Amino acid sequence: MPNLFELTKGGKVMAFGEGQFIGYGTKEDGSVMFVASTKMPENELEKIAVDFRDKKQVLHWFKNYFSGWDSSWYEFFTNDSV
């Protein structure tokens, strides 16, 4: 389980800033739900060509587009239990 999840003792967290959102929490079945979204120009995803099934590519995308966010969020992209 990610350290940030342990910090909230299973609670839910939503963080907003500069057109971006990160949220996580526990679903009824006990699994962890994680969401990251950002405002970007139309067709931007086509230009950057990220395979969102590939954790390494997604982490690289997150580091670029969420560069002002703390690195503790990275574990949601590297932890196999999420």
Backbone as CSV, one residue per row, in Angstrom:
resi,resn,N_x,N_y,N_z,CA_x,CA_y,CA_z,C_x,C_y,C_z
1,MET,0.838,-1.186,0.000,0.000,0.000,0.000,0.882,1.248,0.000
2,PRO,0.542,2.235,-0.819,1.351,3.460,-0.852,1.408,4.174,0.492
3,ASN,2.532,4.829,0.768,2.710,5.562,2.025,1.671,6.652,2.213
4,LEU,1.305,7.350,1.140,0.288,8.394,1.254,-1.038,7.814,1.716
5,PHE,-1.359,6.615,1.261,-2.602,5.965,1.672,-2.549,5.634,3.160
6,GLU,-1.420,5.153,3.623,-1.253,4.840,5.043,-1.367,6.107,5.892
7,LEU,-0.862,7.202,5.388,-0.911,8.472,6.098,-2.350,8.886,6.417
8,THR,-3.262,8.605,5.499,-4.660,9.008,5.697,-5.494,7.922,6.374
9,LYS,-4.860,6.817,6.744,-5.511,5.712,7.448,-6.772,5.227,6.719
10,GLY,-6.660,5.105,5.397,-7.757,4.579,4.606,-8.777,5.621,4.187
11,GLY,-8.542,6.873,4.535,-9.476,7.938,4.160,-9.316,8.348,2.709
12,LYS,-10.104,9.304,2.323,-10.047,9.834,0.961,-9.343,11.183,0.958
13,VAL,-8.625,11.468,-0.123,-7.925,12.734,-0.270,-8.212,13.286,-1.661
14,MET,-8.469,14.583,-1.719,-8.601,15.279,-2.994,-7.726,16.516,-2.921
15,ALA,-6.872,16.715,-3.928,-5.985,17.872,-3.967,-6.140,18.558,-5.322
16,PHE,-6.277,19.868,-5.290,-6.478,20.661,-6.499,-5.403,21.741,-6.586
17,GLY,-4.996,22.084,-7.799,-4.070,23.191,-7.978,-3.791,23.457,-9.439
18,GLU,-3.956,24.697,-9.856,-3.610,25.171,-11.198,-4.140,24.277,-12.321
19,GLY,-5.437,23.984,-12.287,-6.064,23.178,-13.334,-5.771,21.696,-13.231
20,GLN,-5.264,21.257,-12.082,-4.933,19.846,-11.894,-5.646,19.287,-10.665
21,PHE,-5.823,17.964,-10.675,-6.511,17.277,-9.585,-5.839,15.932,-9.346
22,ILE,-5.672,15.583,-8.078,-5.237,14.250,-7.670,-6.166,13.814,-6.549
23,GLY,-6.650,12.602,-6.626,-7.505,12.078,-5.569,-7.271,10.590,-5.387
24,TYR,-7.475,10.129,-4.170,-7.382,8.696,-3.910,-8.220,8.334,-2.702
25,GLY,-8.564,7.069,-2.621,-9.348,6.573,-1.497,-9.588,5.082,-1.648
26,THR,-10.351,4.528,-0.730,-10.657,3.112,-0.720,-12.064,2.878,-1.253
27,LYS,-12.200,1.888,-2.124,-13.517,1.510,-2.625,-14.137,0.515,-1.643
28,GLU,-15.416,0.210,-1.838,-16.125,-0.711,-0.940,-15.453,-2.068,-0.828
29,ASP,-14.856,-2.534,-1.922,-14.233,-3.861,-1.909,-12.834,-3.853,-1.289
30,GLY,-12.377,-2.678,-0.807,-11.074,-2.570,-0.163,-9.944,-2.171,-1.098
31,SER,-10.208,-2.147,-2.399,-9.165,-1.737,-3.349,-8.982,-0.222,-3.310
32,VAL,-7.840,0.225,-3.804,-7.506,1.639,-3.802,-7.853,2.247,-5.156
33,MET,-8.498,3.400,-5.125,-8.827,4.153,-6.318,-7.919,5.377,-6.354
34,PHE,-7.317,5.662,-7.520,-6.436,6.811,-7.675,-6.784,7.512,-8.976
35,VAL,-6.877,8.841,-8.932,-7.210,9.633,-10.112,-6.262,10.827,-10.191
36,ALA,-5.748,11.088,-11.381,-4.965,12.296,-11.642,-5.490,12.888,-12.947
37,SER,-5.784,14.169,-12.926,-6.246,14.817,-14.158,-5.635,16.209,-14.260
38,THR,-5.500,16.656,-15.484,-4.929,17.965,-15.736,-5.591,18.587,-16.950
39,LYS,-5.667,19.870,-16.941,-6.196,20.610,-18.076,-5.067,20.744,-19.096
40,MET,-5.370,20.397,-20.350,-4.373,20.504,-21.403,-5.063,20.827,-22.717
41,PRO,-4.314,21.341,-23.671,-4.906,21.661,-24.969,-5.509,20.429,-25.646
42,GLU,-6.537,20.673,-26.432,-7.175,19.597,-27.184,-6.140,18.899,-28.053
43,ASN,-6.224,17.590,-28.139,-5.325,16.741,-28.943,-3.905,16.649,-28.388
44,GLU,-3.657,17.162,-27.196,-2.316,17.088,-26.595,-1.877,15.637,-26.381
45,LEU,-2.811,14.771,-25.949,-2.452,13.367,-25.715,-1.989,12.688,-26.995
46,GLU,-2.573,13.043,-28.104,-2.138,12.471,-29.379,-0.697,12.875,-29.694
47,LYS,-0.323,14.079,-29.327,1.029,14.579,-29.604,2.077,13.901,-28.722
48,ILE,1.736,13.677,-27.449,2.734,13.111,-26.539,2.748,11.593,-26.564
49,ALA,1.681,10.975,-27.058,1.604,9.518,-27.268,2.014,8.701,-26.049
50,VAL,1.320,8.889,-24.943,1.588,8.112,-23.736,0.730,6.846,-23.742
51,ASP,1.356,5.713,-23.470,0.614,4.467,-23.285,0.285,4.381,-21.794
52,PHE,-0.962,4.662,-21.439,-1.344,4.720,-20.034,-1.414,3.344,-19.369
53,ARG,-1.084,2.302,-20.097,-0.948,0.963,-19.492,0.484,0.722,-19.035
54,ASP,1.400,1.581,-19.456,2.819,1.454,-19.131,3.162,2.402,-17.979
55,LYS,3.418,1.843,-16.805,3.667,2.663,-15.610,4.843,3.615,-15.774
56,LYS,5.885,3.192,-16.468,7.052,4.064,-16.661,6.686,5.289,-17.501
57,GLN,5.910,5.066,-18.562,5.489,6.186,-19.392,4.562,7.127,-18.624
58,VAL,3.670,6.551,-17.839,2.728,7.379,-17.075,3.466,8.185,-16.016
59,LEU,4.436,7.593,-15.352,5.224,8.328,-14.365,5.972,9.476,-15.038
60,HIS,6.552,9.226,-16.189,7.242,10.289,-16.929,6.259,11.415,-17.283
61,TRP,5.069,11.044,-17.763,4.026,12.033,-18.067,3.671,12.839,-16.819
62,PHE,3.467,12.137,-15.692,3.097,12.807,-14.448,4.185,13.789,-14.012
63,LYS,5.428,13.365,-14.067,6.534,14.243,-13.667,6.567,15.513,-14.515
64,ASN,6.254,15.388,-15.789,6.255,16.557,-16.674,5.054,17.460,-16.435
65,TYR,3.876,16.882,-16.365,2.654,17.684,-16.287,2.289,18.104,-14.863
66,PHE,2.818,17.412,-13.868,2.570,17.746,-12.467,3.888,18.113,-11.788
67,SER,4.717,18.834,-12.494,6.071,19.105,-12.013,6.111,19.877,-10.695
68,GLY,5.086,20.627,-10.374,5.057,21.378,-9.120,4.557,20.582,-7.932
69,TRP,4.148,19.341,-8.154,3.611,18.500,-7.085,4.736,17.716,-6.420
70,ASP,4.540,17.366,-5.177,5.542,16.643,-4.397,5.815,15.260,-4.987
71,SER,7.045,14.812,-4.893,7.437,13.514,-5.443,6.801,12.332,-4.704
72,SER,6.214,12.554,-3.541,5.568,11.448,-2.823,4.387,10.886,-3.612
73,TRP,3.846,11.645,-4.572,2.755,11.142,-5.418,3.237,10.095,-6.408
74,TYR,4.526,10.030,-6.681,5.064,9.109,-7.678,4.740,7.660,-7.366
75,GLU,4.628,7.333,-6.083,4.426,5.929,-5.726,3.106,5.372,-6.268
76,PHE,2.151,6.226,-6.586,0.921,5.717,-7.185,1.147,5.201,-8.593
77,PHE,2.238,5.598,-9.202,2.563,5.140,-10.552,3.602,4.013,-10.552
78,THR,4.193,3.756,-9.413,5.240,2.735,-9.332,4.856,1.553,-8.446
79,ASN,3.847,1.705,-7.625,3.432,0.671,-6.681,2.484,-0.310,-7.370
80,ASP,2.800,-1.590,-7.337,1.978,-2.595,-8.001,0.634,-2.835,-7.337
81,SER,0.446,-2.385,-6.098,-0.830,-2.627,-5.414,-1.887,-1.589,-5.751
82,VAL,-1.528,-0.603,-6.576,-2.501,0.430,-6.971,-2.993,0.137,-8.378
